[in-house]
């Protein structure tokens, strides 16, 4: 476990893991365990407007092939290399209500859930990177995943154990909120 003593520390220490994944497998059971806590995110009217698609290491190549149908051929090699390093994927699907208020509330709730997921994963030394590549809107990709009309992808979470030495070398900064806070 990472040496974390508070929620504030988990929030400050978590970082997106884009590379440096190890070969250690992420199981459906682990993903489900994280989701069981992550779903306690605020959800307007308790609508729970989400569902999930898990791509295991065994299904990774089939998933990559579907992605490549939506990517220009010149980017196939780099796309295959990037995705081929990721141990597992979790796709978050959200209801895309035609009413703007409901659509925004549902997307916000799903975003809260995904942040919970990332923080819970970090606590267990599992890295996550939330991706929203252009192909999530491609009808071929949506069809391959079984998305229905009225649904959209909130994000593709890349999930896996990672080399902690790579992360330790990163420097992370944030702008002081006092610089962005105004009074009415």
N, C-alpha and C positions, 0 to 999 in steps of 0.2 A: 504494500500500500504506500501511496505517497504520504509524506508527513504533513497532514492537513489537520488543523485543529478547529476550523470554523467555516461557516458558509462563505464568509467574506474571502477567506484564503482560497477556497476552491474557485470562486468566481475570478479572483485575480490571477491564479496560477494556470487555469485552464487555457489551452491554446489550441488552435486548429492544427491537426496533424495531416499534412498533405503527402509526406513521404517519410521513409525511415521505418516502415512497418516491418515487424518480424514475421516469421512463418507460423507463429502460434495461431491456431484457428479460433475463430469466433463462432460460437454455436447459436442456433435458433433459440435454444433455452436461455442463453445469456442475454440475447436481445430481448426476449420476452420478459425476463426478470427486470431489465432496465425499464422497459415500457410500463410494467405494472406500477412502478412508482412515478414515472414521467407523466402518466395520464392524469395525475392529480393537479395539473396546471389549471389556472382559471379558464373556464369555458362558459361563455355567455349563455344563460338559460340552460346550462348543462347539456348543450347540444352535442358535445363530443363529435365534432364534424370531421373526424379523421379516420383513416385506415392506413395500413402499412403493407409493404411488399418487401420480403426479405430475400436477398440473394446471397447464398452461401458460397464458399470456396468451390464447391462442386459445380455450381451453376454459373460461376463467374465468366467462363468462356462463352457460354450461350448469351449471357447478358452483354458482353463486349461486342459480340457479333451483331446484336440488335442495335447497339449504339452506333456501330460503324455504318449501318445503313443510312444513318442520318448525318454523317460527317463527311465532308469533302475528302475524296481519295488522298489528296496530298497530306492530310492530317491523320490518316489511318495508323501509321506506324507510331507516331507520338502518342496518340490516344490509346492505342493498345498497350503501349509501354506503361503509361500512367495508371490506367485502370487495372492492368495485370499485376500491379504491386499491392493492390488493396485486398485485404483478406475477406471483407464482407461489405455488403451495401444494404442500407435500409432506406426505402423510398417512402416518404410521407405523402399521402394523398389527402387532399382536403376538398370538402364540398365547395363548389363554386356557384353559390346562390346568385340568382339574377338581381336580387335586391342588394343595393350597394352597402347599406348598413350591416346587414346579416353577413354578406361576403367579407367585409372588412373585419367584423368581430370574429368570424370563423378562422380567417387567416391569422389574426392576432393570437387567438387561442392555440392554434396549431404551432405557431412560432414559439409561444411560451412552452408548450410541450417539448419541442425540439431542443430548446435551451436546457430544460430540465434533463432531457436525455443526455445531452453533452456533459453536463455537470455530474450526473450520476455515473456516466462512463468514466470520466476523469478520476473520480473518487476510487474507481476500481482499476486504475492504470490502463484504461482503454482509451485510445485516441479516436477522435472523430473530426471530420471536416464536412461542413454543410455546403453542398454544391448546388448551383442552379444553372447548369449549362443550357445553351440555346436549344439543344435537342429535346429538352423536356416538353417543348411545345409542338414538336413534330408529330403529325398524326400517325406516322408509321411506328414511332416509339410508344406513343400512347396506346395504340392498338396492340402492340406486342405485350404490353403490361396489363392489358385488360381494363384500361380506364374507360369509364362510361361518360356519356355526355353529362355535364353538370359536375364533373370532377376535374381537379387540376393537381399538378405535382407542386408541393410546397418546397421540396428539396430532396436531394439524394445525399444521404449521409454515408460517407466513407468511414468504415469502422474497423479498428484493429489494434492489437498490441503494438508498441513502438519502441524504438531505441531511445532510451531516456537521455543518453549523452547528446544526441542531436538536439533535443529540446532544451537541454541545459545551456547550450551555446547561444540560444536566441536572446535578444534583448527586446523587451516589450515596453511600450510607453503609451500613455493616454494623455489627452489634453485635460488639464485641470478643469473640472466642471464650473468653477468660479468664472472662467473665461467665457462660458456659454450660458450662464444664468443671468436673466434680466428680471426686473421687478415690474409689476403692473402699476 
